[in-house]
Amino acid sequence: MSKRAAIYVRYSSKKQSRDSLEHQTWQCTEYAKKNDMEVVHVYSDAEQSGKSTRGRDAFRQMINDSTGRDRPYDVVIISHVDRLARRVADATHAHDQLCHAGVELHTSSHGKLNGIVLAVLAALAQAQSEATAMHTQKSLAGHTRKGRSGGGLGYLLSQLVRCAHCGGNYTVIGDQRYGCATRKMKGLCDNSRTISRRVLDGRTRSLR
């Protein structure tokens, strides 16, 4: 008998694409198919930061449904742990609640998560978030001290920007532009969109 699965997807900023939700859903759906799971519900949080669970209505509903008496599914699937939370405390607490209710937590990239693996992946997600914020602050401060605008952040952060289609990193594509590294290096992604360094610099100031 197939396990019943719910999918949870999230993206952070108004300046990110809603296509990210569709791609995450596709990744999780494909994982469910390969593992004989039936997707019964998709929970979606748009324009919600992973640094907190506050204001994430779909996340709260997913937890409430999983811990309720009439549990509608057996598994929750996410594409990456950072979609669940970018703080170790929040990620492990959510995992504990799911496990206590008899619901498994899976990622499309790592499979079923136990407490140890979840904690490690959550720590990496939190470290990446903190490193991004630190790089941004230091770069802005450095340019300000030298009497320049806060340019150049796109170069620092291009490897931390993910492609909305394949989930890969962005990299230098041409003069002052960035694009999908997977497409450039392997030709395996159909995302031909690029972003200018100037625009990326501006967007890094609003990263969450």
C-alpha positions in Angstrom: 0.0 0.0 0.0 1.3 3.4 -1.0 2.2 5.9 1.7 0.3 9.1 1.8 2.5 12.1 1.3 2.3 15.9 1.8 4.7 18.3 0.2 5.9 21.6 1.8 7.4 24.3 -0.4 8.6 27.8 0.4 10.4 30.8 -1.1 11.6 33.9 0.8 11.5 37.2 -1.0 9.2 39.2 -3.3 12.2 39.5 -5.6 12.5 35.7 -6.0 10.4 33.9 -8.6 7.2 32.0 -7.9 8.6 29.4 -10.3 10.7 28.3 -7.4 7.5 26.9 -5.8 6.6 25.0 -8.9 10.1 23.5 -9.3 10.2 22.4 -5.6 6.8 20.8 -6.0 8.0 19.0 -9.2 11.1 17.7 -7.4 9.1 16.4 -4.4 6.4 14.9 -6.7 9.0 13.0 -8.7 10.6 11.8 -5.4 7.1 10.5 -4.3 6.6 8.7 -7.6 9.9 7.0 -7.4 9.2 5.8 -3.8 5.6 4.6 -4.3 4.0 7.5 -2.4 0.7 9.2 -3.2 0.8 13.0 -2.9 -2.4 14.1 -1.1 -1.7 17.7 -0.3 0.8 20.5 -1.1 1.4 23.2 1.5 2.9 26.4 0.1 4.4 29.5 1.8 5.2 32.4 -0.6 7.4 35.3 0.3 8.2 33.9 3.8 11.6 33.9 5.4 13.0 30.6 6.7 14.7 32.4 9.6 11.4 32.1 11.6 8.2 30.1 11.6 6.1 33.1 12.4 3.7 34.2 9.7 4.1 31.0 7.8 0.5 29.9 7.7 1.0 26.9 5.5 3.9 25.6 7.7 1.7 25.9 10.8 -1.2 24.2 9.0 1.1 21.3 8.0 2.3 20.8 11.5 -1.3 21.1 12.9 -2.6 18.5 10.4 0.3 16.1 11.1 -0.3 16.2 14.8 -4.1 16.1 14.7 -6.2 13.1 15.5 -7.2 12.5 11.8 -3.7 12.5 10.3 -4.2 12.7 6.5 -0.7 11.5 5.5 2.3 9.5 6.5 5.2 11.5 5.0 6.1 15.1 4.6 8.5 15.8 1.6 10.6 18.9 1.1 13.2 19.6 -1.5 15.9 20.8 0.9 16.0 21.3 4.7 16.4 25.0 4.3 12.8 25.1 2.8 11.6 23.8 6.2 13.7 26.3 8.3 17.0 28.1 8.3 17.4 27.8 12.1 18.5 24.5 13.7 16.1 25.0 16.6 13.1 25.4 14.3 14.0 22.5 12.0 14.6 20.1 14.8 11.5 21.1 16.6 9.4 20.6 13.5 11.1 17.2 13.0 10.4 16.2 16.6 6.7 17.1 16.2 6.3 15.1 13.0 8.1 12.0 14.4 6.0 12.1 17.6 2.9 12.0 15.4 4.3 9.1 13.4 5.0 11.2 10.3 8.3 10.7 8.4 10.2 13.7 7.0 11.9 13.2 3.6 13.9 15.5 1.3 13.9 14.9 -2.4 17.8 15.1 -2.3 18.6 13.1 0.8 15.6 10.7 1.4 14.2 10.0 4.8 15.8 12.1 7.6 16.7 10.9 11.0 17.4 13.3 13.9 21.2 13.4 13.3 21.1 14.0 9.6 18.4 16.6 10.0 20.5 18.5 12.6 23.6 18.5 10.4 21.7 19.7 7.3 19.9 22.3 9.4 23.2 23.5 10.8 24.6 23.9 7.3 21.5 25.9 6.2 21.8 28.2 9.2 25.5 28.7 8.7 24.9 29.6 5.0 22.3 32.1 6.0 24.5 33.7 8.6 27.5 33.7 6.2 25.4 35.5 3.6 24.4 38.2 6.0 27.9 38.6 7.3 29.4 38.9 3.7 26.8 41.5 2.8 27.4 43.6 5.9 31.2 43.5 5.6 31.1 44.3 1.9 28.8 47.2 2.4 30.9 48.5 5.3 34.1 48.2 3.3 32.8 50.1 0.3 31.4 52.7 2.5 34.7 53.3 4.2 36.4 53.7 0.8 33.8 56.2 -0.3 32.2 53.9 -2.9 28.8 52.5 -3.3 28.1 49.0 -2.0 28.8 47.4 -5.4 30.4 44.0 -6.0 28.1 42.0 -3.8 26.8 40.1 -6.8 30.3 38.7 -7.3 30.5 37.6 -3.7 27.0 36.0 -3.7 26.6 34.7 -7.2 27.4 31.1 -5.9 24.7 31.4 -3.3 21.9 32.3 -5.8 20.0 29.2 -6.9 18.4 28.5 -10.3 14.6 28.4 -10.0 14.5 25.6 -12.5 17.1 23.1 -11.5 18.2 24.3 -8.0 21.8 24.8 -9.1 24.0 27.8 -8.4 24.3 30.9 -10.5 27.7 31.8 -11.9 29.4 34.3 -14.2 27.9 33.9 -17.7 29.2 37.0 -19.5 30.3 40.6 -19.0 28.5 41.8 -15.8 25.9 39.0 -16.0 25.1 35.8 -14.1 23.2 32.7 -15.1 22.6 29.0 -14.3 25.9 27.1 -13.8 24.2 23.8 -14.6 23.2 25.2 -18.0 26.6 26.7 -18.7 28.7 23.8 -17.6 26.5 20.7 -18.5 23.7 22.0 -20.7 21.2 20.1 -18.5 19.0 23.1 -17.5 16.5 24.9 -19.8 16.7 28.2 -17.8 18.3 30.7 -20.2 17.5 33.7 -18.1 20.4 35.8 -16.8 20.6 38.6 -14.2 22.9 41.7 -14.4 25.5 42.3 -11.7 23.8 45.6 -10.9 20.4 44.0 -10.3 22.0 41.2 -8.2 23.9 43.7 -6.1 20.6 45.5 -5.3 18.8 42.3 -4.4 21.4 41.0 -2.0 20.6 43.9 0.3 17.1 42.4 0.8 18.2 38.8 1.3 16.5 37.0 4.3 
